[in-house]
């Protein structure tokens, strides 16, 4: 029976069996059947895990950038009073807000700018007869931004009928969307990790069953279960390291290509990629090797325990 304490035991525990001798007896042949397919599966899973990590980082970066912009801006809708034009009321509101502490800049939005913002959604034909609101865009001081209540009081004291929108609703939605994308990316990473681990456990158990006679001979010769299990651990850890490196290199190449095509925008404003995203993927092969090491230990432990139980029953 293999104990949990031997999961990362010292190398001294594997002295009864030499790796080269085991390879010669056929325990771990160099061209084991199916290992190439297992390596391909691990490479693909590592590639997908890398893309999930990059996508989560880019989405989080975009969401926080949008939230920061929304936090630094506010929009004021002005309703002109009787006998006053909308443009005049908007200009007066902008002048009033420009003098409020915590406001960096305030400007009335003209009709051409408002139409440019609505044209993609409403169409040219609708905009011709559509009464547009009179808006004032306010840029707040990032160090000490003025609150919506402060802006509303200043407008009321100036005799203006206006509504202040500090974008808090939209900012909350953006931040919640970023959190959801991060959760989905973590779930995708865990799913790919579980899939890779399950494939390695299956491969280890199948390998032990296929070489049952060799393992029994080695056990009778004095080899411990821990020593035999370590050989499987090392074999599949190296396989996962190489396959994971292949998947990570492919993902790094894809990210670098998209970043180069995107230019300063980093592909699109919704998915801003940076060069450091490629460096972030460098530990992926080590993660794959660690998962393979643990999964191979678990698979070998159960399989060796069953072989031991069958020997006792026999």
C-alpha positions as CSV (number, residue, x, y, z in Angstrom):
1,X,0.0,0.0,0.0
2,X,1.3,3.4,-1.0
3,X,1.0,6.1,1.7
4,X,0.2,9.7,1.1
5,X,3.4,10.7,2.8
6,X,5.3,9.3,-0.2
7,X,3.6,11.7,-2.7
8,X,6.7,13.9,-2.9
9,X,9.0,11.6,-0.9
10,X,12.8,11.8,-1.1
11,X,14.7,10.2,-3.9
12,X,16.2,7.6,-1.5
13,X,12.8,5.9,-1.5
14,X,13.3,4.8,-5.1
15,X,16.8,3.2,-4.7
16,X,15.6,-0.5,-5.0
17,X,14.8,0.0,-8.7
18,X,17.0,1.8,-11.2
19,X,15.0,3.6,-14.0
20,X,17.3,2.2,-16.7
21,X,16.8,-1.3,-15.5
22,X,13.0,-0.8,-15.5
23,X,13.1,0.5,-19.1
24,X,15.1,-2.6,-20.1
25,X,12.5,-4.9,-18.6
26,X,9.7,-3.2,-20.5
27,X,8.1,-1.4,-17.5
28,X,8.4,2.0,-19.2
29,X,9.2,1.4,-22.9
30,X,10.3,4.5,-24.8
31,X,7.5,4.1,-27.4
32,X,4.6,3.3,-25.1
33,X,1.4,3.0,-27.0
34,X,-0.9,6.0,-26.8
35,X,1.5,8.3,-25.1
36,X,1.8,10.5,-28.2
37,X,-2.0,10.9,-28.2
38,X,-1.9,11.7,-24.5
39,X,0.8,14.3,-25.2
40,X,-1.4,15.8,-27.9
41,X,-4.4,16.0,-25.5
42,X,-2.3,17.7,-22.8
43,X,-0.9,20.2,-25.3
44,X,-4.4,21.1,-26.5
45,X,-5.7,21.5,-23.0
46,X,-2.7,23.7,-22.0
47,X,-3.3,25.8,-25.1
48,X,-7.0,26.3,-24.1
49,X,-6.1,27.0,-20.5
50,X,-3.6,29.7,-21.7
51,X,-6.2,31.3,-23.9
52,X,-8.7,31.4,-21.0
53,X,-6.1,33.1,-18.8
54,X,-5.3,35.7,-21.4
55,X,-8.9,36.3,-22.2
56,X,-9.7,36.8,-18.5
57,X,-6.8,39.2,-18.1
58,X,-7.7,41.2,-21.1
59,X,-11.4,41.4,-20.2
60,X,-10.5,42.4,-16.7
61,X,-8.2,45.1,-18.0
62,X,-10.8,46.5,-20.3
63,X,-13.5,46.4,-17.7
64,X,-11.4,48.3,-15.2
65,X,-10.4,50.8,-17.8
66,X,-14.0,51.5,-18.7
67,X,-15.0,51.7,-15.0
68,X,-12.2,54.2,-14.4
69,X,-13.4,56.3,-17.3
70,X,-17.0,56.2,-16.1
71,X,-15.9,57.1,-12.6
72,X,-14.1,60.2,-13.9
73,X,-17.1,61.5,-15.9
74,X,-20.7,62.5,-15.4
75,X,-23.5,63.6,-17.7
76,X,-26.1,66.3,-17.0
77,X,-29.4,66.5,-18.9
78,X,-30.7,70.1,-18.9
79,X,-34.4,71.0,-19.3
80,X,-34.8,74.6,-20.5
81,X,-37.2,76.8,-18.7
82,X,-40.0,78.8,-20.4
83,X,-38.5,81.4,-22.6
84,X,-35.0,79.9,-22.6
85,X,-33.5,77.9,-25.5
86,X,-32.0,74.5,-24.8
87,X,-28.6,75.6,-26.1
88,X,-28.5,78.6,-23.7
89,X,-29.6,76.5,-20.7
90,X,-26.9,73.9,-21.5
91,X,-24.2,76.6,-21.9
92,X,-25.3,78.1,-18.5
93,X,-25.2,74.7,-16.9
94,X,-21.7,74.0,-18.2
95,X,-20.5,77.4,-16.9
96,X,-21.9,76.7,-13.5
97,X,-20.5,73.2,-13.2
98,X,-17.0,74.4,-14.4
99,X,-16.7,76.4,-11.2
100,X,-17.6,73.5,-8.8
101,X,-14.8,72.0,-6.7
102,X,-13.9,68.5,-8.0
103,X,-14.8,69.3,-11.6
104,X,-12.0,69.5,-14.1
105,X,-14.0,70.4,-17.2
106,X,-17.6,70.9,-18.2
107,X,-18.8,71.4,-21.8
108,X,-22.3,71.6,-23.4
109,X,-22.8,68.9,-26.1
110,X,-24.0,70.4,-29.4
111,X,-26.6,68.7,-31.6
112,X,-24.0,67.4,-34.1
113,X,-22.2,65.5,-31.4
114,X,-25.4,64.1,-30.0
115,X,-26.5,62.9,-33.4
116,X,-23.1,61.3,-34.0
117,X,-23.6,59.3,-30.8
118,X,-27.1,58.2,-31.6
119,X,-26.7,57.6,-35.4
120,X,-25.4,54.0,-35.1
121,X,-28.4,53.1,-33.0
122,X,-31.3,55.2,-34.4
123,X,-30.5,55.7,-38.0
124,X,-30.3,58.9,-40.1
125,X,-34.1,59.0,-40.9
126,X,-35.2,58.9,-37.3
127,X,-32.7,61.5,-36.1
128,X,-34.0,64.2,-38.5
129,X,-37.3,64.6,-36.5
130,X,-36.1,63.3,-33.1
131,X,-36.0,65.9,-30.3
132,X,-32.6,65.4,-28.7
133,X,-31.9,66.1,-25.0
134,X,-29.6,69.0,-24.1
135,X,-26.6,67.4,-22.4
136,X,-23.5,68.7,-20.6
137,X,-20.5,66.4,-20.3
138,X,-18.6,66.8,-17.0
139,X,-15.0,65.5,-16.4
140,X,-14.4,65.1,-12.8
141,X,-11.1,65.5,-10.9
142,X,-9.7,62.0,-10.4
143,X,-8.0,62.9,-7.1
144,X,-11.2,64.4,-5.5
145,X,-14.2,64.0,-7.8
146,X,-17.4,66.0,-7.1
147,X,-20.4,63.9,-6.1
148,X,-23.7,63.8,-8.0
149,X,-25.3,65.5,-5.0
150,X,-22.8,68.4,-5.1
151,X,-23.4,68.9,-8.9
152,X,-27.2,68.8,-8.4
153,X,-27.0,71.4,-5.6
154,X,-24.9,73.7,-7.8
155,X,-27.3,73.5,-10.7
156,X,-30.3,74.1,-8.4
157,X,-28.7,77.2,-6.9
158,X,-28.2,78.5,-10.4
159,X,-31.9,78.1,-11.2
160,X,-31.4,75.2,-13.6
161,X,-33.7,72.2,-14.0
162,X,-31.3,69.4,-14.7
163,X,-30.6,65.7,-13.8
164,X,-27.1,64.4,-13.0
165,X,-26.0,60.9,-14.0
166,X,-22.7,59.9,-12.4
167,X,-22.6,56.6,-14.3
168,X,-22.6,54.6,-11.1
169,X,-25.2,52.2,-12.5
170,X,-23.1,51.5,-15.7
171,X,-19.9,51.3,-13.7
172,X,-21.4,48.6,-11.4
173,X,-22.6,46.6,-14.5
174,X,-19.2,46.7,-16.0
175,X,-17.5,45.6,-12.8
176,X,-20.0,42.8,-12.4
177,X,-19.3,41.7,-16.0
178,X,-15.6,41.6,-15.3
179,X,-16.1,39.5,-12.2
180,X,-18.3,37.1,-14.1
181,X,-15.7,36.7,-16.9
182,X,-13.0,36.0,-14.3
183,X,-15.1,33.3,-12.7
184,X,-15.8,31.7,-16.1
185,X,-12.1,31.8,-16.9
186,X,-11.1,30.2,-13.6
187,X,-13.8,27.5,-14.2
188,X,-12.4,26.8,-17.7
189,X,-8.9,26.5,-16.3
190,X,-10.0,24.1,-13.5
191,X,-12.0,22.1,-16.1
192,X,-8.9,21.7,-18.4
193,X,-6.8,20.8,-15.4
194,X,-9.2,18.1,-14.3
195,X,-9.4,16.8,-17.8
196,X,-5.6,16.5,-18.1
197,X,-5.3,14.9,-14.7
198,X,-8.1,12.4,-15.5
199,X,-6.4,11.4,-18.8
200,X,-3.1,10.9,-16.9
201,X,-4.7,8.8,-14.2
202,X,-6.3,6.6,-16.9
203,X,-3.0,6.2,-18.8
204,X,-1.1,5.3,-15.6
205,X,-3.7,2.7,-14.6
206,X,-3.8,1.2,-18.1
207,X,0.0,1.1,-18.2
208,X,0.3,-0.7,-14.8
209,X,-2.4,-3.2,-15.8
210,X,-0.6,-3.8,-19.1
211,X,2.7,-4.5,-17.4
212,X,1.4,-6.4,-14.4
213,X,3.7,-9.3,-14.9
214,X,6.8,-7.1,-15.0
215,X,5.7,-5.2,-11.9
216,X,5.1,-8.4,-10.0
217,X,8.6,-9.6,-11.0
218,X,10.1,-6.3,-9.8
219,X,8.2,-6.6,-6.5
220,X,9.5,-10.1,-5.9
221,X,13.0,-8.7,-6.6
222,X,12.6,-6.2,-3.8
223,X,11.2,-3.1,-5.6
224,X,8.8,-1.1,-3.4
225,X,5.5,0.2,-4.6
226,X,6.8,3.7,-4.0
227,X,9.8,3.2,-6.3
228,X,7.6,1.8,-9.1
229,X,5.1,4.6,-8.7
230,X,7.8,7.2,-8.8
231,X,9.0,5.9,-12.2
232,X,5.5,6.5,-13.6
233,X,5.3,9.9,-11.9
234,X,8.6,11.0,-13.5
235,X,7.7,9.6,-16.9
236,X,4.3,11.4,-17.1
237,X,5.6,14.6,-15.5
238,X,8.3,14.9,-18.2
239,X,5.7,14.1,-20.9
240,X,3.3,16.8,-19.5
241,X,6.2,19.3,-19.3
242,X,7.0,18.9,-22.9
243,X,3.4,18.8,-24.1
244,X,2.5,21.8,-21.9
245,X,5.4,23.7,-23.3
246,X,4.2,23.0,-26.8
247,X,0.7,24.2,-26.0
248,X,2.0,27.3,-24.2
249,X,4.3,28.2,-27.1
250,X,1.4,27.9,-29.5
251,X,-0.7,30.2,-27.2
252,X,2.1,32.7,-26.8
253,X,2.5,32.8,-30.6
254,X,-1.2,33.4,-31.1
255,X,-1.3,36.2,-28.5
256,X,1.8,37.9,-29.9
257,X,0.4,37.7,-33.4
258,X,-2.9,39.2,-32.3
259,X,-1.1,41.9,-30.3
260,X,1.0,42.8,-33.4
261,X,-2.1,43.0,-35.6
262,X,-4.0,45.1,-33.1
263,X,-1.4,47.8,-32.8
264,X,-1.8,50.3,-30.1
265,X,-5.4,49.1,-29.4
266,X,-4.1,45.6,-28.6
267,X,-6.6,44.0,-31.0
268,X,-9.9,45.8,-29.9
269,X,-10.9,48.1,-27.1
270,X,-13.0,45.2,-25.8
271,X,-10.0,42.9,-25.7
272,X,-6.9,44.9,-25.0
273,X,-3.8,42.6,-25.3
274,X,-0.4,43.7,-24.1
275,X,3.0,42.1,-24.6
276,X,3.2,41.0,-20.9
277,X,0.3,38.6,-21.6
278,X,2.7,36.4,-23.5
279,X,5.1,36.3,-20.5
280,X,2.2,35.5,-18.2
281,X,1.9,32.1,-19.9
282,X,5.5,31.0,-19.3
283,X,4.7,29.0,-16.0
284,X,2.0,26.9,-17.8
285,X,4.4,24.0,-18.6
286,X,5.4,23.8,-14.9
287,X,1.8,23.7,-13.9
288,X,1.1,20.9,-16.4
289,X,4.0,18.9,-15.0
290,X,2.8,19.4,-11.4
291,X,-0.7,18.3,-12.3
292,X,0.8,15.2,-14.1
293,X,3.0,14.4,-11.1
294,X,0.1,14.4,-8.7
295,X,-2.3,12.6,-11.0
296,X,0.2,9.9,-11.8
297,X,0.8,9.4,-8.1
298,X,-2.9,9.0,-7.5
299,X,-3.4,6.7,-10.4
300,X,-0.4,4.6,-9.6
301,X,-1.3,4.4,-5.9
302,X,-4.7,2.9,-6.6
303,X,-3.5,0.6,-9.3
304,X,-0.6,-0.7,-7.2
305,X,-2.9,-1.2,-4.2
306,X,-5.2,-3.3,-6.3
307,X,-2.3,-5.4,-7.6
308,X,-1.1,-6.0,-4.0
309,X,-4.6,-7.0,-3.0
310,X,-4.9,-9.4,-5.9
311,X,-1.5,-11.0,-4.9
312,X,-2.8,-11.5,-1.4
313,X,-6.0,-13.0,-2.6
314,X,-4.1,-15.4,-4.9
